[in-house]
Every structure is written in structure tokens, then in C-alpha cells.
Amino acid sequence: MATPPRVIVVGAGFSGLVLAAQLLARTDARVTLVERSGAFGRGLAYGTGGEAYLLNVRSNRMSAFADEPDHFVRWLAENAPEDAEPQGFARRSVYGAYLSDVLRQAVAKAPGRLLRRAGEVIALTDAGERVSARLNDGAELFGDVAVVAIGNFAPNSPAETAGLAGSSRYIDNPWLAGALDPIRRSDDLILLGSGLTSADVLLDLDLRGWRGHATMLSRRGLIPHAHDERQDPVSGPPPAPAPLSQRLKAFRAEARRTPWSRLMDELRPHGQTLWLGLDDVERRRFLRHLRPWWDIHRHRLAPEAATRLDRIRARGRLTTQAARVLSAGRQGDQVLVKIRPRGETAAETLSAQWVVNCTGPQTDLSRVEDPLITALLASGAARLDALNLGLDVEGDMRLRDADGRSQPRLFALGPVTRGAFWEIVAVPDIRLQARALADALGTRGNLQDREDDRCSTPISSNTPARSERPMGDTSPCAGASPFA
Ligand SMILES: Cc1cc2nc3c(=O)[nH]c(=O)nc-3n(C[C@H](O)[C@H](O)[C@H](O)COP(=O)(O)OP(=O)(O)OC[C@H]3O[C@@H](n4cnc5c(N)ncnc54)[C@H](O)[C@@H]3O)c2cc1C
């Protein structure tokens, strides 16, 4: 009988935690879950405790388990009845508590098979028969495989804010605990970015009694739309293969007859297929031209959050401006931000008491300063995907090394695989990926089979370019999603 595999999971945000729970429930694996913050199951998304922070996905889609879609809603009914509306948007702090419970229950059913380890993994090495994970406290852990589930990265400061570096009036990461505390009731703010992070910051401050004025700056001045009040379940047919430009034209034409929100919801389950159908040129084009529009239509605010934001705007306390930031600096008690409004040639200068960097998680991994990513790239154990959106992975989540060969023992999970799958940042997608990976890692025998079968050929050499592949091609070696 095969010995149970030992799996090291790096990161205990949603991705790592649900993978661990699935490994305990569906396999006989022994799991070591390593988390640098020491808080298991919160991650960047559910770790900030502000009561103003709501989920941006309805509760009936936030179950940790795709095959038990009402798991979260049932948990809410028992544990947080005030948030228990299935079509509602629960508080993110409550969701964090749910995830902790998911892990607790999984451990109770599989006693002795999970080791929680607080610490930061700074290197992962495939040592032939096993992998080793080196921690920042000097410890070394060993397993048969390791999974990198290190999720979302803190925002980088825009280069134009260099003049504010080190200034006590510049908040470069609003997600850090207590980051917004020094802002006083009547202070004025300049928010860099007008997306979901800006909305979070404003709503949090508003709930604490802040009554100043905020200017949200972004290149196009776009702000996220709100979800409809209620949503009937919709699912559209799988999209037929078509170039991006044709697809956009057809979408715009259809949006004259059907509400765009419904069309987006119909597209939602096919996001990965659409991405897999684009080649790198089209993906670049999408990122350069369409992404800002995609983001505000796809990642929507809870209606309650949108209403509160509208109220702040209606009271004259919020201005959104499409502009490019040219530079920023401090003058006495004020921060000054020089901008060029969109469509204008002349620059102007805004002043406020605070500048808050609300540009959101850093999604260009070539700009991320992360010890583990740096070590993986430096050792050649991993490489970034062609667009620097994440770690380059096979369809079965194995990392590709510097030469594009599939790693037998190193895997990645969650938003860090965005380059391969794109729609892999939200719970409804990650939970499927986590289950598929748990099943694949299930037994050491299975792992061995998959090693024998593995695609050792770099995708760039003799696998067809993504755009040449049929839309339904889901073979792991073709780089398509195996977990939809
Ligand atoms: C502010 C915010 C709100 C969101 N809201 C929603 C929502 O409402 N609904 C939804 O579906 N999705 C939401 N998302 C998307 C989110 O990406 C996913 O829901 C999910 O939380 C991603 O989980 P993760 O574990 O991959 O990443 P993360 O949550 O970032 O967790 C990664 C974990 O890895 C740890 N870690 C990192 N490096 C190391 C290391 N070297 N060693 C050990 N530990 C390490 C980190 O401390 C962290 O705990 C939100 C995202 C953000 C940023």
C-alpha cells in the first residue's frame, strides 16, 4: 500500500486553506500549512477587520466547496444570522471567521494530519525524492510536493509618488492594520486609484466618522459598477471562438438589447475558456485597452456599498477625476499632487492632508519584491508567465522551471496562476482549482503516475500556440483549465 503523500502548502489565505481542507477530506495526505502572518484563513482579502468591508460576491456563491453551494449560507444562518441573506453580501471579517471554521472542521474529521506552521517560506527546492521548504526562522520542512498559494501581493507605490517616499502623510499600503488611523475627521484625501480599494478606504473612513473631502484619481476616472439588487441565476452558452475585437463588437451590439450586467454574468463561467482562447498578443491587447473596463464591469460593488458611496458623493465629499499623476511632494502640512487631467495639456496641482495609494494588489509580478518569488526565479525552479501576471504553470498547476519544463513536485494555486487562467482570483474559481489539485495530489501512487505522464515539453516549442487550439481543448499539457 502506498504511503500517504506529504504536502507542504505555502500560504493560508483562502487558496491554501481550502486546498488543505480538501486534502484532509478527500485524500489521505499529510499536510503542513505554512503561513507567515500566523493568521490561518484570512489572507489579504479577509484579514482586514473593518466592518465596512463587504464581500463583493453574493453569499450563495461564496461556499468554500463547489459541491456544497449552500455551505456558507448555512454557516451564516447558524453563526451570523444578521448576514444570512443568500443573495446578500456578507462582511469580509465574517467570511474570515467562516474559513477558520472550515479548517477547524476539516481537522476534526482528520485528526493528526494537519500541521499548522507560522513562518515565511523563503525558498523551495526540489531535492529529487522530496521537496524542502526553508523558512525565515532557519527551519527546513520536507514533503513530497509543495504548493505555492501566496495569493495577492501588496500594492507598489507608483513611481510618480517618489517625492512622498517616507512621508508620514503618504499611506502606501492601506491594508496594513491601523494604516488609516492617523487620518483626522476633517482631513482631505487624494486617493490614487478609483477601484474597489478606494471604495473600501472611503467606506471604512466614513463609518469611523471621517467627514473630509476625497479626490479619486485614475487615468480614465472609471469607478466600479454595482451589482444588481437581486440576481436570477444565469448561464450563457460557451462562447464560440472569435478574435477579441469581434467578440467586443458582438458584446456591444448585444448590450443594446440586453442589460450588460446580465451579459457579464452569462460570460462569467466562461472566463477561463475565453482567456485560454487568446494568444499572447491578444492577451496583451486586452490588458492594455480593455482591462480597466473589464474590471469595473466584472468586479462589482455590493449594492449597499455603492449606495453609501453615492451618498458621500451627493454630499459633495467625493470627486472622481480622470488624470495622470505627474509628481507628488510635501509642503508643510500639505501633500501636493501634480496632475494632468485627461484630454488637457496643462498640468494642475491638488492639495490635501493625505495621499493614499489605492492602486490595489500588485499584479505585475516582475515588480513584486517577495523573497519566495525572488528565490524561485533566481534558482530557476520557476519562471513568470509571458505577461508577468503570475508564475508560469501547466494546466495541472505544476510550475514550469526557467527552461519551461514541468516541475514534478512544485505546484501553484490561486491568483498566483492568473497568467494561465486569468479568472482565478475569486472564490468560485479558486475552490474548483483547489479541489482538482487536492484530487491530483491525493496519493503518492497517483503522484507517481502523473510524474510519468507529465508534459515535459515547453509550451512554446511543440505545443500549438493557444490561439490555434480548439476552444474545448482541456488537456493539461495544452495549458487549458482542468478544473472548470
Ligand atoms: C481586498 C480584497 C477583497 C476581496 N474580496 C473578494 C470577495 O468578496 N469575493 C471573492 O470571491 N474574492 C475576493 N477577493 C479575491 C481574493 O483573491 C480571493 O478571494 C482569495 O482570498 C485569494 O486567496 P489566496 O489565498 O490565494 O491569497 P491571499 O488572500 O493573498 O493569501 C495568501 C496568504 O499567503 C501568505 N503568504 C504569502 N507569502 C508567504 C510565504 N512566503 N510563506 C508563508 N505564507 C505566505 C500570506 O500571508 C497570505 O495569508 C478579494 C481580494 C482582495 C485583495
The ligand as an SDF file (V2000), in Angstrom:
LIG
                    3D

 53 58  0  0  0  0  0  0  0  0999 V2000
   -9.2810   43.2870   -0.6440 C   0  0  0  0  0  0  0  0  0  0  0  0
   -9.7780   42.0830   -1.3710 C   0  0  0  0  0  0  0  0  0  0  0  0
  -11.1170   41.7000   -1.2910 C   0  0  0  0  0  0  0  0  0  0  0  0
  -11.5770   40.5770   -1.9700 C   0  0  0  0  0  0  0  0  0  0  0  0
  -12.8970   40.2240   -1.8760 N   0  0  0  0  0  0  0  0  0  0  0  0
  -13.3370   39.1160   -2.5030 C   0  0  0  0  0  0  0  0  0  0  0  0
  -14.7060   38.7010   -2.4100 C   0  0  0  0  0  0  0  0  0  0  0  0
  -15.5260   39.3700   -1.7940 O   0  0  0  0  0  0  0  0  0  0  0  0
  -15.0920   37.5560   -3.0390 N   0  0  0  0  0  0  0  0  0  0  0  0
  -14.1920   36.8120   -3.7630 C   0  0  0  0  0  0  0  0  0  0  0  0
  -14.5870   35.7760   -4.3170 O   0  0  0  0  0  0  0  0  0  0  0  0
  -12.9010   37.1850   -3.8700 N   0  0  0  0  0  0  0  0  0  0  0  0
  -12.4570   38.3160   -3.2750 C   0  0  0  0  0  0  0  0  0  0  0  0
  -11.1570   38.6860   -3.3940 N   0  0  0  0  0  0  0  0  0  0  0  0
  -10.2650   37.8780   -4.2330 C   0  0  0  0  0  0  0  0  0  0  0  0
   -9.2640   37.0120   -3.4370 C   0  0  0  0  0  0  0  0  0  0  0  0
   -8.1410   36.9570   -4.2890 O   0  0  0  0  0  0  0  0  0  0  0  0
   -9.6980   35.5950   -3.1990 C   0  0  0  0  0  0  0  0  0  0  0  0
  -10.9870   35.5420   -2.6680 O   0  0  0  0  0  0  0  0  0  0  0  0
   -8.7920   34.8380   -2.2140 C   0  0  0  0  0  0  0  0  0  0  0  0
   -8.8640   35.4650   -0.9670 O   0  0  0  0  0  0  0  0  0  0  0  0
   -7.3660   34.6560   -2.6290 C   0  0  0  0  0  0  0  0  0  0  0  0
   -6.7610   33.8710   -1.6330 O   0  0  0  0  0  0  0  0  0  0  0  0
   -5.2300   33.4760   -1.6370 P   0  0  0  0  0  0  0  0  0  0  0  0
   -5.0540   32.5330   -0.5210 O   0  0  0  0  0  0  0  0  0  0  0  0
   -4.8200   32.9700   -2.9690 O   0  0  0  0  0  0  0  0  0  0  0  0
   -4.4610   34.8340   -1.4220 O   0  0  0  0  0  0  0  0  0  0  0  0
   -4.2720   35.7300   -0.1310 P   0  0  0  0  0  0  0  0  0  0  0  0
   -5.5650   36.0360    0.4800 O   0  0  0  0  0  0  0  0  0  0  0  0
   -3.4110   36.8700   -0.5580 O   0  0  0  0  0  0  0  0  0  0  0  0
   -3.4720   34.8040    0.8790 O   0  0  0  0  0  0  0  0  0  0  0  0
   -2.1360   34.4260    0.6820 C   0  0  0  0  0  0  0  0  0  0  0  0
   -1.5570   34.0630    2.0320 C   0  0  0  0  0  0  0  0  0  0  0  0
   -0.2320   33.5930    1.8560 O   0  0  0  0  0  0  0  0  0  0  0  0
    0.5700   34.1150    2.9070 C   0  0  0  0  0  0  0  0  0  0  0  0
    1.9590   34.1110    2.4120 N   0  0  0  0  0  0  0  0  0  0  0  0
    2.4380   34.8490    1.3910 C   0  0  0  0  0  0  0  0  0  0  0  0
    3.7360   34.5280    1.1810 N   0  0  0  0  0  0  0  0  0  0  0  0
    4.0620   33.5800    2.0800 C   0  0  0  0  0  0  0  0  0  0  0  0
    5.2550   32.8530    2.3470 C   0  0  0  0  0  0  0  0  0  0  0  0
    6.3630   33.0270    1.6080 N   0  0  0  0  0  0  0  0  0  0  0  0
    5.2650   31.9540    3.3620 N   0  0  0  0  0  0  0  0  0  0  0  0
    4.1250   31.7540    4.0990 C   0  0  0  0  0  0  0  0  0  0  0  0
    2.9610   32.4280    3.8930 N   0  0  0  0  0  0  0  0  0  0  0  0
    2.9320   33.3120    2.8800 C   0  0  0  0  0  0  0  0  0  0  0  0
    0.0170   35.4940    3.1710 C   0  0  0  0  0  0  0  0  0  0  0  0
    0.3410   35.9500    4.4720 O   0  0  0  0  0  0  0  0  0  0  0  0
   -1.4740   35.2490    2.9980 C   0  0  0  0  0  0  0  0  0  0  0  0
   -2.1040   34.8990    4.2050 O   0  0  0  0  0  0  0  0  0  0  0  0
  -10.6730   39.8190   -2.7420 C   0  0  0  0  0  0  0  0  0  0  0  0
   -9.3260   40.2070   -2.8280 C   0  0  0  0  0  0  0  0  0  0  0  0
   -8.8750   41.3150   -2.1550 C   0  0  0  0  0  0  0  0  0  0  0  0
   -7.4240   41.6950   -2.2660 C   0  0  0  0  0  0  0  0  0  0  0  0
  1  2  1  0
  2  3  1  0
  2 52  2  0
  3  4  2  0
  4  5  1  0
  4 50  1  0
  5  6  2  0
  6  7  1  0
  6 13  1  0
  7  8  2  0
  7  9  1  0
  9 10  1  0
 10 11  2  0
 10 12  1  0
 12 13  2  0
 13 14  1  0
 14 15  1  0
 14 50  1  0
 15 16  1  0
 16 17  1  0
 16 18  1  0
 18 19  1  0
 18 20  1  0
 20 21  1  0
 20 22  1  0
 22 23  1  0
 23 24  1  0
 24 25  2  0
 24 26  1  0
 24 27  1  0
 27 28  1  0
 28 29  2  0
 28 30  1  0
 28 31  1  0
 31 32  1  0
 32 33  1  0
 33 34  1  0
 33 48  1  0
 34 35  1  0
 35 36  1  0
 35 46  1  0
 36 37  1  0
 36 45  1  0
 37 38  2  0
 38 39  1  0
 39 40  1  0
 39 45  2  0
 40 41  1  0
 40 42  2  0
 42 43  1  0
 43 44  2  0
 44 45  1  0
 46 47  1  0
 46 48  1  0
 48 49  1  0
 50 51  2  0
 51 52  1  0
 52 53  1  0
M  END
$$$$
